[in-house]
Amino acid sequence: MLHDLLEDPQELIDRGEDPSCSDVIARLQSALFDWALHPKNHITTSTEKIAAYASLQLQVKGGILIGIWDEAELSAIRQKIGM
């Protein structure tokens, strides 16, 4: 769910599928993946390995669906990575 708190302070209108919000959605999804895949306490996993994991969509290949909005987005990711 995505809300415009300036225009909709009561959070009544979900803007999560609004094409005009695609840049915000992409930014938030990127931040979520960055947060999920780059915790500060990685001792045995290098930053490079984690970056490769994210860029190759290995989380999707492994069945971990963080920040996937719907079946259409999942299908597009799977098609992009040849699944």
DSSP file (Angstrom, degrees, kcal/mol; ACC not computed):
  #  RESIDUE AA STRUCTURE BP1 BP2  ACC     N-H-->O    O-->H-N    N-H-->O    O-->H-N    TCO  KAPPA ALPHA  PHI   PSI    X-CA   Y-CA   Z-CA
    1    1 A M              0   0    0      0, 0.0     2,-0.4     0, 0.0    13,-0.1   0.000 360.0 360.0 360.0 141.1    0.0    0.0    0.0
    2    2 A L        -     0   0    0      2,-0.0    13,-4.1     9,-0.0     2,-0.4  -0.998 360.0-173.3-134.5 128.8    1.2    3.5   -0.8
    3    3 A H        -     0   0    0     -2,-0.4     2,-0.9    11,-0.2    11,-0.1  -0.949  26.7-134.7-126.7 145.2   -0.4    6.6    0.4
    4    4 A D     >  -     0   0    0      9,-0.4     4,-3.0    -2,-0.4     7,-0.2  -0.845  22.0-169.5 -92.7  99.3    0.1   10.3   -0.3
    5    5 A L  T  4 S+     0   0    0     -2,-0.9    -1,-0.2     1,-0.2     6,-0.1   0.721  81.6  53.9 -70.0 -20.9    0.1   11.7    3.2
    6    6 A L  T  4 S+     0   0    0      2,-0.2    -1,-0.2     1,-0.1    -2,-0.0   0.923 122.1  27.4 -75.1 -45.1   -0.1   15.3    2.0
    7    7 A E  T  4 S+     0   0    0      1,-0.2    -2,-0.2     2,-0.1    -1,-0.1   0.725 137.0  29.0 -87.7 -23.6   -3.2   14.8   -0.2
    8    8 A D    ><  +     0   0    0     -4,-3.0     3,-2.4     1,-0.1    -1,-0.2  -0.536  63.9 165.9-138.1  67.1   -4.7   11.9    1.8
    9    9 A P  T 3  S+     0   0    0      0, 0.0    -1,-0.1     0, 0.0    -4,-0.1   0.717  78.9  57.3 -62.5 -20.5   -3.7   12.2    5.5
   10   10 A Q  T 3  S-     0   0    0     -3,-0.1    -5,-0.1     0, 0.0    -2,-0.0   0.458 107.3-127.9 -88.1   0.4   -6.3    9.6    6.5
   11   11 A E    <   +     0   0    0     -3,-2.4    -6,-0.1    -7,-0.2     3,-0.1   0.924  61.9 139.7  56.0  52.2   -4.7    7.1    4.1
   12   12 A L        +     0   0    0      1,-0.1     2,-0.6    -4,-0.1    -1,-0.1   0.672  54.1  63.7 -95.4 -21.0   -8.0    6.2    2.4
   13   13 A I  S    S-     0   0    0     -5,-0.2     2,-0.6    -9,-0.1    -9,-0.4  -0.922  72.0-147.0-114.5 117.6   -6.6    6.0   -1.2
   14   14 A D        -     0   0    0     -2,-0.6     3,-0.3     1,-0.1   -11,-0.2  -0.719  14.7-178.3 -82.5 120.1   -4.1    3.3   -2.1
   15   15 A R    >   +     0   0    0    -13,-4.1     3,-1.7    -2,-0.6     6,-0.2   0.220  49.2 112.9-100.7  13.0   -1.7    4.7   -4.8
   16   16 A G  T 3  S+     0   0    0    -14,-0.4    -1,-0.2     1,-0.3   -13,-0.1   0.697  84.5  36.3 -61.9 -22.0    0.3    1.4   -5.0
   17   17 A E  T 3  S+     0   0    0     -3,-0.3    -1,-0.3   -15,-0.1    -2,-0.1   0.248  85.9 121.6-112.8  10.8   -0.9    0.7   -8.6
   18   18 A D    X   -     0   0    0     -3,-1.7     3,-2.4     1,-0.2     4,-0.1  -0.655  56.1-148.7 -78.0 116.6   -0.9    4.3   -9.8
   19   19 A P  G >  S+     0   0    0      0, 0.0     3,-1.5     0, 0.0     4,-0.2   0.790  96.3  64.2 -56.6 -28.5    1.4    4.6  -12.8
   20   20 A S  G 3  S+     0   0    0      1,-0.3     3,-0.2     2,-0.1     4,-0.1   0.633 100.8  53.0 -72.0  -9.9    2.2    8.2  -11.8
   21   21 A C  G <> S+     0   0    0     -3,-2.4     4,-2.7    -6,-0.2     3,-0.4   0.274  73.8 109.9-102.5   9.3    3.8    6.8   -8.6
   22   22 A S  H <> S+     0   0    0     -3,-1.5     4,-2.5     1,-0.2     5,-0.2   0.840  76.6  52.2 -58.5 -35.8    6.1    4.3  -10.4
   23   23 A D  H  > S+     0   0    0     -3,-0.2     4,-2.1    -4,-0.2    -1,-0.2   0.898 111.8  46.0 -67.5 -38.6    9.2    6.2   -9.5
   24   24 A V  H  > S+     0   0    0     -3,-0.4     4,-2.7     2,-0.2     5,-0.2   0.918 113.0  50.0 -67.6 -43.8    8.3    6.3   -5.9
   25   25 A I  H  X S+     0   0    0     -4,-2.7     4,-2.6     1,-0.2    -2,-0.2   0.921 111.5  48.4 -61.4 -44.7    7.4    2.6   -5.9
   26   26 A A  H  X S+     0   0    0     -4,-2.5     4,-2.4    -5,-0.2    -1,-0.2   0.905 112.4  49.1 -62.4 -41.8   10.7    1.7   -7.6
   27   27 A R  H  X S+     0   0    0     -4,-2.1     4,-2.3     2,-0.2    -2,-0.2   0.920 113.4  45.9 -64.0 -44.1   12.7    3.8   -5.1
   28   28 A L  H  X S+     0   0    0     -4,-2.7     4,-2.3     2,-0.2    -2,-0.2   0.891 112.3  50.6 -67.7 -39.3   10.9    2.2   -2.1
   29   29 A Q  H  X S+     0   0    0     -4,-2.6     4,-2.6    -5,-0.2     5,-0.2   0.920 110.7  49.8 -64.4 -42.4   11.3   -1.3   -3.5
   30   30 A S  H  X S+     0   0    0     -4,-2.4     4,-2.6     1,-0.2    -2,-0.2   0.914 111.2  49.0 -61.1 -43.5   15.0   -0.7   -4.0
   31   31 A A  H  X S+     0   0    0     -4,-2.3     4,-2.6     2,-0.2    -1,-0.2   0.886 110.4  51.4 -64.2 -38.5   15.4    0.6   -0.5
   32   32 A L  H  X S+     0   0    0     -4,-2.3     4,-2.9     2,-0.2    -2,-0.2   0.934 112.0  45.4 -64.3 -46.3   13.5   -2.5    0.8
   33   33 A F  H  X S+     0   0    0     -4,-2.6     4,-2.7     2,-0.2    -2,-0.2   0.914 113.0  51.1 -63.2 -41.7   15.8   -4.8   -1.0
   34   34 A D  H  X S+     0   0    0     -4,-2.6     4,-1.2    -5,-0.2    -2,-0.2   0.930 113.5  44.6 -60.7 -45.1   18.9   -2.9    0.1
   35   35 A W  H  < S+     0   0    0     -4,-2.6     3,-0.3     1,-0.2    -2,-0.2   0.921 117.0  45.3 -63.5 -44.9   17.7   -3.0    3.7
   36   36 A A  H  < S+     0   0    0     -4,-2.9    -2,-0.2     1,-0.2    -1,-0.2   0.847 120.7  37.1 -70.6 -34.4   16.8   -6.7    3.5
   37   37 A L  H  < S+     0   0    0     -4,-2.7    -1,-0.2    -5,-0.2    -2,-0.2   0.486 114.4  52.8-100.7  -2.9   19.9   -7.9    1.7
   38   38 A H     <  +     0   0    0     -4,-1.2    -1,-0.2    -3,-0.3    -2,-0.1  -0.317  64.8 166.7-130.3  53.0   22.6   -5.7    3.3
   39   39 A P    >   -     0   0    0      0, 0.0     3,-0.9     0, 0.0    -3,-0.1  -0.313  43.8-119.7 -64.9 155.9   22.3   -6.0    7.1
   40   40 A K  T 3  S+     0   0    0      1,-0.2    -2,-0.0     3,-0.0     0, 0.0   0.667 102.7  65.9 -72.1 -17.3   25.3   -4.6    9.0
   41   41 A N  T 3   +     0   0    0      2,-0.0     2,-0.6     0, 0.0    -1,-0.2   0.061  59.9 138.7-100.0  27.2   26.3   -7.8   10.7
   42   42 A H    <   +     0   0    0     -3,-0.9     5,-0.1     1,-0.2    -4,-0.0  -0.600  15.3 161.5 -70.2 116.3   27.3   -9.8    7.6
   43   43 A I  S    S+     0   0    0     -2,-0.6    -1,-0.2     3,-0.1    -3,-0.0   0.795  73.8  26.0-103.1 -41.1   30.4  -11.6    8.8
   44   44 A T  S    S+     0   0    0      1,-0.1     2,-0.5     2,-0.1    -2,-0.1   0.464 108.0  76.2-106.7  -2.4   30.8  -14.4    6.2
   45   45 A T  S    S-     0   0    0      4,-0.0    -1,-0.1     3,-0.0     2,-0.0  -0.943  73.8-136.8-115.6 123.2   29.1  -13.0    3.2
   46   46 A S     >  -     0   0    0     -2,-0.5     4,-2.0     1,-0.1     5,-0.2  -0.333  19.7-118.9 -74.9 157.3   30.8  -10.3    1.1
   47   47 A T  H  > S+     0   0    0      1,-0.2     4,-2.5     2,-0.2     5,-0.2   0.868 116.0  56.1 -59.5 -37.4   29.0   -7.2   -0.1
   48   48 A E  H  > S+     0   0    0      2,-0.2     4,-2.4     1,-0.2    -1,-0.2   0.903 106.3  49.2 -63.3 -41.8   29.8   -8.4   -3.7
   49   49 A K  H  > S+     0   0    0      2,-0.2     4,-2.2     1,-0.2    -1,-0.2   0.901 112.2  48.0 -65.4 -40.3   28.1  -11.7   -3.1
   50   50 A I  H  X S+     0   0    0     -4,-2.0     4,-2.2     2,-0.2    -2,-0.2   0.910 111.0  50.8 -66.6 -41.6   25.0  -10.0   -1.7
   51   51 A A  H  X S+     0   0    0     -4,-2.5     4,-2.9     1,-0.2     5,-0.2   0.905 111.1  48.5 -62.4 -41.8   24.9   -7.5   -4.6
   52   52 A A  H  X S+     0   0    0     -4,-2.4     4,-2.3     2,-0.2     6,-0.3   0.899 108.7  54.7 -64.2 -40.1   25.1  -10.5   -7.1
   53   53 A Y  H  <>S+     0   0    0     -4,-2.2     5,-2.3     1,-0.2     6,-0.6   0.915 113.7  41.5 -57.8 -45.0   22.3  -12.2   -5.2
   54   54 A A  H ><5S+     0   0    0     -4,-2.2     3,-1.3     3,-0.2    -2,-0.2   0.930 115.4  47.8 -70.6 -46.4   20.1   -9.2   -5.6
   55   55 A S  H 3<5S+     0   0    0     -4,-2.9    -2,-0.2     1,-0.3    -1,-0.2   0.804 113.0  48.4 -69.7 -27.9   21.0   -8.4   -9.2
   56   56 A L  T 3<5S-     0   0    0     -4,-2.3    -1,-0.3    -5,-0.2    -2,-0.2   0.396 108.4-125.6 -89.4   3.0   20.5  -12.0  -10.3
   57   57 A Q  T X>5 +     0   0    0     -3,-1.3     4,-1.9    -5,-0.1     3,-0.6   0.853  53.9 156.8  56.3  37.3   17.2  -12.1   -8.5
   58   58 A L  H 3>< +     0   0    0     -5,-2.3     4,-2.0    -6,-0.3     6,-0.2   0.777  66.1  63.8 -65.3 -25.5   18.3  -15.2   -6.6
   59   59 A Q  H 34>S+     0   0    0     -6,-0.6     5,-3.4     2,-0.2    -1,-0.2   0.902 105.0  45.5 -63.9 -38.5   15.8  -14.4   -3.9
   60   60 A V  H X45S+     0   0    0     -3,-0.6     3,-1.6     3,-0.2    -2,-0.2   0.920 111.1  52.3 -68.7 -43.3   13.0  -15.0   -6.4
   61   61 A K  H 3<5S+     0   0    0     -4,-1.9    -2,-0.2     1,-0.3    -1,-0.2   0.838 110.3  49.8 -60.7 -31.9   14.7  -18.2   -7.7
   62   62 A G  T 3<5S-     0   0    0     -4,-2.0    -1,-0.3    -5,-0.2    -2,-0.2   0.427 122.5-106.7 -87.3   1.3   14.9  -19.4   -4.1
   63   63 A G  T < 5S+     0   0    0     -3,-1.6     2,-0.7     1,-0.3    -3,-0.2   0.616  76.4 134.7  86.4  12.8   11.2  -18.6   -3.5
   64   64 A I      < -     0   0    0     -5,-3.4     2,-0.8    -6,-0.2    -1,-0.3  -0.865  33.2-172.0 -98.4 115.0   11.7  -15.5   -1.3
   65   65 A L        +     0   0    0     -2,-0.7     2,-0.6    -3,-0.1     3,-0.4  -0.687  10.8 169.8-113.7  78.1    9.4  -12.8   -2.5
   66   66 A I  S    S-     0   0    0     -2,-0.8     3,-0.1     1,-0.2   -33,-0.1  -0.784  72.6  -3.7 -90.5 122.9   10.2   -9.6   -0.7
   67   67 A G  S    S+     0   0    0     -2,-0.6     2,-0.5     1,-0.3    -1,-0.2   0.631  85.0 147.2  75.7  13.6    8.5   -6.5   -2.1
   68   68 A I        -     0   0    0     -3,-0.4    -1,-0.3     1,-0.2     3,-0.1  -0.749  32.8-161.2 -83.2 124.5    6.8   -8.3   -5.0
   69   69 A W        -     0   0    0     -2,-0.5     2,-0.3     1,-0.2    -1,-0.2   0.886  56.4 -23.5 -79.8 -40.7    3.5   -6.4   -5.5
   70   70 A D  S  > S-     0   0    0      1,-0.1     4,-2.2     0, 0.0     5,-0.2  -0.932  71.7 -81.4-160.5 179.3    1.4   -8.9   -7.5
   71   71 A E  H  > S+     0   0    0     -2,-0.3     4,-2.7     1,-0.2     5,-0.2   0.831 122.2  57.6 -62.8 -33.6    1.5  -11.9   -9.8
   72   72 A A  H  > S+     0   0    0      2,-0.2     4,-2.2     1,-0.2    -1,-0.2   0.921 108.6  45.1 -64.9 -43.4    2.1   -9.7  -12.8
   73   73 A E  H  > S+     0   0    0      2,-0.2     4,-2.3     1,-0.2    -2,-0.2   0.919 114.1  49.3 -66.2 -42.6    5.3   -8.3  -11.3
   74   74 A L  H  X S+     0   0    0     -4,-2.2     4,-2.7     1,-0.2    -2,-0.2   0.913 110.7  50.7 -61.9 -42.4    6.5  -11.7  -10.2
   75   75 A S  H  X S+     0   0    0     -4,-2.7     4,-2.4     1,-0.2    -1,-0.2   0.904 109.8  50.2 -61.6 -42.4    5.8  -13.0  -13.7
   76   76 A A  H  X S+     0   0    0     -4,-2.2     4,-2.2     2,-0.2    -1,-0.2   0.900 112.0  47.5 -64.0 -41.1    7.8  -10.2  -15.3
   77   77 A I  H  X S+     0   0    0     -4,-2.3     4,-2.0     2,-0.2    -2,-0.2   0.936 112.3  49.4 -65.0 -46.3   10.7  -10.8  -13.0
   78   78 A R  H  <>S+     0   0    0     -4,-2.7     5,-3.5     1,-0.2     4,-0.4   0.893 111.8  48.6 -60.3 -40.6   10.6  -14.6  -13.7
   79   79 A Q  H ><5S+     0   0    0     -4,-2.4     3,-1.0     3,-0.2    -1,-0.2   0.913 109.6  53.1 -65.0 -42.0   10.5  -13.9  -17.4
   80   80 A K  H 3<5S+     0   0    0     -4,-2.2    -2,-0.2     1,-0.2    -1,-0.2   0.852 114.6  40.8 -61.3 -36.4   13.4  -11.5  -17.2
   81   81 A I  T 3<5S-     0   0    0     -4,-2.0    -1,-0.2    -5,-0.1    -2,-0.2   0.349 118.5-108.3 -98.8   6.9   15.6  -14.0  -15.3
   82   82 A G  T < 5       0   0    0     -3,-1.0    -3,-0.2    -4,-0.4    -4,-0.1   0.831 360.0 360.0  77.2  33.2   14.5  -17.0  -17.5
   83   83 A M      <       0   0    0     -5,-3.5    -4,-0.2    -6,-0.2    -5,-0.1   0.415 360.0 360.0 -99.1 360.0   12.3  -18.9  -15.1
